[in-house]
Amino acid sequence: MVETLSQTQLPKADDSGGKPEPVDVSRALRSPRIKDSQGYKTFRVFNAIAMWFVVAVTLLPFVNIVARSFSSYESIRAGRVTIFPIGFTTHTYTLVLHDPIFWNNYKNTIYYTIVPTIVSMVLTTSYAYVLSKRKLKGHTFLLWVAVFTLFFNGGLIPNFVLVTRGLHLGNTVWAIALPSAISVFNLLVMRAFFENLPDELEEAASVDGMSTYGILFKIVLPLSKAVLATMVLFYSVQFWNSWFSAYLYMDHLNQFPVTLYLRNLLVGATGAENAGGNSDDLLASAQLQPVTIVLTSLPILLLYPFIQKYFVRGVLIGAVKG
C-alpha cells in the first residue's frame, strides 16, 4: 500500500522528454463513495413512515379540537366531527370573546407570565452560574439544597399560610412568581450548560481585570443564547398554563388569569348541562372545552417558532456533559 501510494504521488514523465504531468494527490487519496446497502435503504423507508405516523398521531388530536370548536352542538354530541368542522358556528367564540372580563383576564395572564418569567430567569441563571463553579466553597451544600426540593416540599396548606399570612403576598403577582420561581430541572440543565463553557474564556477575562459580573454578562450570557431561550420557553409555558396558584391566592374576579376564567366557565356550562339547561347552555358546554384549549394554546404556538431553533440545541447541550 505504501509503495503504491508513493508511486501515485510521483509526477509522470511523458515520452517526449517534456515536463512531467502533475498528479492530483487529493483525488488519488479520495476514498470511493460507499453505496447504501439494501438493508439501510429499507430502514430509512420504515423510519420515515414511523416519523410521519408520530407526527400524525401528535397533530390530529389538535386538529380535531379546532374542528370541534367550530362545529355545531348536534355534530359534536353525535361524534361526527373528525378533522373538518360540521355545522360551522362561532357561537361559543362570540360568547367568550365579547365578554369584557375575558379580555381583562387575558391581560392578567400576559402580566402573570412576563413578570414571573423574568424573576425565574434571573434567579435560575444566577443560581446555575454559582453551581457551575465546583471550586466554590459550599458548592455541594447549595446543590443539595436545590435537589432536596425535588423530593420534599412544605405541602399545600403550609404554603398557602406562608404566602398569604406569613409573607402577605395574597392578591399580588408575587404569589404566583415567587413560590415557583426556580424549577430544579431547569436549574440543573442550565448548570450543565455553564459547565460546558471553556474555562479559558473566563480565565482570560479575569486576567484582563474583568469582574465576576462582567464575565457573566459580557461573556457567559452572550454564549448561552440557546439555553436561555429554551428556559424562557419552559417558564413561559409553565406560567401561562398555570391557574391553580391564582385559584388559591387571588380573591377577585378581575385578578384571575384567562385559564382560570375559562376553567370556571367550563365548570358552569357543565353544571348547566347536567341540570338540563337550555340549548344555548348545552351548545356552550359541548364547545367550551375545545374553545378553551384553542384560546389558551394560541399565544404559545405563536411564540414557539421564534424559539424553536434554540430549543433542541439548548436542551441537549445543557443535558449532556462533555
Secondary structure, 3 states (H helix, E strand, C coil): CHHHHHHHHCCECCCCCCCCECCCHHHHHCCCCCCCCHHHHHHHHHHHHHHHHHHHHHHHHHHHHHHHHCCCHHHHHHCCCCCCCCCCCCHHHHHHHCCHHHHHHHHHHHHHHHHHHHHHHHHHHHHHHHHCCCCCCCHHHHHHHHHHHHHCCCCHHHHHHHHHHHCCCCCCCHHHHCCCCCCHHHHHHHHHHHHHCCHHHHHHHHHCCCCHHHHHHHHHCHHHHHHHHHHHHHHHHHHHHCCHHHHHHCCCHHHCCHHHHHHHHHHHHHHHHHCCCCHHHHHHHHHHHHHHHHHHHHHHHHHHHHHHHHHHHHHHHHHCCC
